Amino acid sequence: MLAELKGLNEECGVFGIWGHPEAAQITYYGLHSLQHRGQEGTGIVVSDGKELKAGKAKAL
């Protein structure tokens, strides 16, 4: 197994979108469709074309 994937398990979900004019709305629906996989934590990365900004949190 790849070292990057060791932390992933059966309940993980990943959603990505790049370069679409309605990226925010599509991402909202994509993340909504993944919520059944559990709520141990969440994260999002956004870019303005120059830098990446990340936010993540664990569920309480």
Rosetta constraint file for C-alpha pairs under 8 A:
AtomPair CA 1 CA 5 HARMONIC 6.85 0.50
AtomPair CA 1 CA 6 HARMONIC 6.91 0.50
AtomPair CA 2 CA 6 HARMONIC 6.73 0.50
AtomPair CA 8 CA 12 HARMONIC 6.05 0.50
AtomPair CA 11 CA 37 HARMONIC 5.07 0.50
AtomPair CA 11 CA 38 HARMONIC 6.61 0.50
AtomPair CA 12 CA 37 HARMONIC 6.35 0.50
AtomPair CA 12 CA 38 HARMONIC 7.82 0.50
AtomPair CA 13 CA 34 HARMONIC 6.15 0.50
AtomPair CA 13 CA 37 HARMONIC 6.86 0.50
AtomPair CA 14 CA 34 HARMONIC 7.95 0.50
AtomPair CA 15 CA 27 HARMONIC 7.48 0.50
AtomPair CA 15 CA 30 HARMONIC 6.34 0.50
AtomPair CA 15 CA 31 HARMONIC 6.75 0.50
AtomPair CA 16 CA 27 HARMONIC 7.37 0.50
AtomPair CA 17 CA 23 HARMONIC 6.45 0.50
AtomPair CA 17 CA 26 HARMONIC 7.94 0.50
AtomPair CA 17 CA 27 HARMONIC 6.97 0.50
AtomPair CA 18 CA 23 HARMONIC 7.19 0.50
AtomPair CA 19 CA 23 HARMONIC 7.22 0.50
AtomPair CA 22 CA 26 HARMONIC 6.28 0.50
AtomPair CA 23 CA 27 HARMONIC 5.87 0.50
AtomPair CA 24 CA 28 HARMONIC 6.21 0.50
AtomPair CA 25 CA 29 HARMONIC 6.56 0.50
AtomPair CA 26 CA 30 HARMONIC 6.10 0.50
AtomPair CA 27 CA 31 HARMONIC 5.99 0.50
AtomPair CA 28 CA 32 HARMONIC 6.09 0.50
AtomPair CA 29 CA 33 HARMONIC 6.19 0.50
AtomPair CA 30 CA 34 HARMONIC 6.61 0.50
AtomPair CA 31 CA 35 HARMONIC 6.48 0.50
AtomPair CA 35 CA 39 HARMONIC 6.79 0.50
AtomPair CA 39 CA 59 HARMONIC 6.16 0.50
AtomPair CA 40 CA 58 HARMONIC 5.78 0.50
AtomPair CA 40 CA 59 HARMONIC 5.07 0.50
AtomPair CA 40 CA 60 HARMONIC 7.99 0.50
AtomPair CA 41 CA 56 HARMONIC 7.34 0.50
AtomPair CA 41 CA 57 HARMONIC 5.51 0.50
AtomPair CA 41 CA 58 HARMONIC 4.00 0.50
AtomPair CA 41 CA 59 HARMONIC 5.22 0.50
AtomPair CA 42 CA 56 HARMONIC 5.53 0.50
AtomPair CA 42 CA 57 HARMONIC 5.52 0.50
AtomPair CA 42 CA 58 HARMONIC 6.47 0.50
AtomPair CA 42 CA 59 HARMONIC 7.84 0.50
AtomPair CA 43 CA 54 HARMONIC 7.25 0.50
AtomPair CA 43 CA 55 HARMONIC 5.46 0.50
AtomPair CA 43 CA 56 HARMONIC 3.91 0.50
AtomPair CA 43 CA 57 HARMONIC 6.37 0.50
AtomPair CA 44 CA 54 HARMONIC 5.75 0.50
AtomPair CA 44 CA 55 HARMONIC 5.46 0.50
AtomPair CA 44 CA 56 HARMONIC 6.42 0.50
AtomPair CA 45 CA 52 HARMONIC 6.49 0.50
AtomPair CA 45 CA 53 HARMONIC 5.50 0.50
AtomPair CA 45 CA 54 HARMONIC 4.28 0.50
AtomPair CA 45 CA 55 HARMONIC 6.46 0.50
AtomPair CA 46 CA 52 HARMONIC 5.66 0.50
AtomPair CA 46 CA 53 HARMONIC 5.35 0.50
AtomPair CA 46 CA 54 HARMONIC 6.53 0.50
AtomPair CA 47 CA 51 HARMONIC 5.59 0.50
AtomPair CA 47 CA 52 HARMONIC 4.52 0.50
AtomPair CA 47 CA 53 HARMONIC 6.23 0.50
AtomPair CA 48 CA 52 HARMONIC 7.15 0.50
